[in-house]
């Protein structure tokens, strides 16, 4: 069947939607569900979500303790790529500075996100992204 006449989402919008889906259906965190989607240069896709590291149980009732133990969605998905094979990374939330360093290590220069998190220093992430040459673009919900 032809795609002629269909209104298809662009790759960034598609990736954001997939990030939200994986967060909604797989995240264990009762406080905030975060998802990430990588679109590789060959257009294959990888998904990650926040949760406990494999084999680790987290007490999700203790919000402060879980923060120190949870694996971020970006870190989860970035484990499966090599440097310079990613076209874009889309995240439900702006990455933290620790995740941004891994993004830079993987030579990813385009990161799309939808929301800011209250408990992260967004200015520090933006400053680091500028220093590393990583383009951050917010896709607001009306764009989806």
Helices and strands as residue ranges (DSSP letters): H 11-26, E 35-40, E 45-49, E 51-52, H 63-69, E 70-71, H 73-78, E 86-93, H 97-105, E 110-115, H 122-132, E 135-138, G 141-143
